[in-house]
Amino acid sequence: MCGIVGYIGNKEAKKILLDGLCELEYRGYDSAGIAIMQQGDVSLFKAVGKLANLAAVSDGFESKGFALGIGHTRWATHGKPTEANAHPHIGENSFVVHNGIIENYAAIKEELIKEGINFLSQTDTEVIGHLFEKNLKKTNDSLEALRLTQEQLEGAYAVLIITKFENEKIFFMKKGSPPLLIGTSKNNDEIYFASSESVLIGQADGAIFLKEDDYGFVKKDEVKIFNHGEEVAFQVKKIEGTRAGAQKEGYRYFMEKEIYEQSAVLVDTMMGRVSKDRIVLEELAALGDLSQFREIKICACGTSYHAAIAATYMFERNSKIRASAEIASEFRYKEPFLSKDMLFVVISQSGETADTLEALKIAKNAGLKTLAVCNVDNSTIVRESDATILTRAGIEKGVASTKAFATQMLVFWMLSIVLAEKKGSMSNEAIKKEIETILKAKDAVVVEPAMHERLKRLSKRYLHGHGFFFIGRDIFYPLALEGALKLKEITYLHAEGYPAGEMKHGPIALADSELFTIALLPKTLLYDKTKSNIEELSARDSTIVAISPSEFDIADDFIKTKVWDHYMLEFFEMMVVVQILSLEVAVRLGNDVDMPRNLAKSVTVE
Ligand code: AGP
């Protein structure tokens, strides 16, 4: 998720913009930039990498007197992290910063190029400035030009524009999920912009949260907001609290915030890739003809490895292609069988996991084509891979991975359908149904307050015991592994994920009332088989927590999930249940949920 800041007033603008961008660092970025206008002259600074690089290139510059400026930290979605791709992007006389995705940028860019416009970057953002100026030339009215531009841009975005044509105004527009706030000051002679409230704390006194389709402009003592051509009234919310608290946006932990963000980030993961009747993953072009691949081998660690196992079920079921998952630290030393017709896939949230990186190098040295499914552009694993599909989960601060896993699962679901279409392994009808279901994934991960409350109450019963089994069948087996890992990581209680059908081959000897079994019991996949496995455990007095859409009377605790018509929607909802159950047990135990003992967010060593 990119970060946006803006300022108009008489204070030194560069410092305010840089401080604001620092406050947004937690959102993750790979490049940054600022543009500051004084009496119609614009000073533009951009840098790849950390904000210290931007401070260095703008060292020695200070605004004097009245100035207006915009700033941006970029989390790449279109185009590599380079200075040319860093924001602000330039029209002829306009400078733009943008958070989100312009879905129809390619068509607009093509049109503008035909009209003689030259583009400097690979980004979707760059079309905004040129389109705004084209509309300005047509209407000779900056506000009308802005309205037209917003109307023409499809997707989800928060945008700031400064232009030499109006050197006392900052223009803004918002559509869809990316947040944009206006900060007002008590003395009413300066205005701020920010992507999150934490930036405004200590600077502004009040915040205006812009709404869907809002657009308008600010001058140093005036705010004008419009929506579909009409000026709209707005409310100013008093700003209070601390910056650290604001980064968590009211949640107790980053992990909790990231679980609640899953619905929004799944929308981002689909943006520009899933339409109602097609899935397009442009990134795959770098692999060449996909029909060359007879097998997919997926390599990862930890939670990403669980996504790898889950992906094999989807590839074999949907794409009818052989697929296998490997733990990277094992793969590295096992002298694996590799063949050139194998697509080697690595999954990594951080893109810096040493074992996964080394496994990738082994595959590359063996001459295999490589694909990374990763959350951090320009990371080492991304740079080393032939192609990358970015998961777009935004920065994940909680050490225990949640939204990264959710987006990995969605990427593989999409990829399995793209391959199914290429291989003709699914009918058009079936593909259409899958796509309709994929579009509902965002709904399946919405955290229902009543569910959260129930899990909070239930968690008090699971603070001890001599262990937990998480059990499931088929694709719910890797989810059982993931649920067990979540519990282990943040509660320090022992837990194992197990295939439900395997319990009778030994582990059931552990069954007694102190053994807690968390049973994933989806209605749409192997319900009866899984149910009988649970009954075997219950008959031996194991304490059962059943997670299922159907009442399950022999469970000691029952967590009722929604009725869905597809196993992946049940998967996503049960994923949220096991994430929150672990969170609430850890909270009761008083653990540091975001920074569990002994763990690091990225394991960059063997
Ligand atoms: C997951 O909750 C853990 N933090 C850990 O297992 C993690 O998934 C693993 O270290 C792999 O990290 P990566 O996805 O960044 O490669």
Boltz pocket constraint, residues with backbone or C-beta under 6 A from the ligand:
constraints:
  - pocket:
      binder: B
      contacts: [[A, 301], [A, 302], [A, 303], [A, 304], [A, 347], [A, 348], [A, 349], [A, 350], [A, 351], [A, 352], [A, 353], [A, 356], [A, 398], [A, 399], [A, 400], [A, 401], [A, 402], [A, 485], [A, 489], [A, 600], [A, 601], [A, 602], [A, 603]]
      max_distance: 6.0
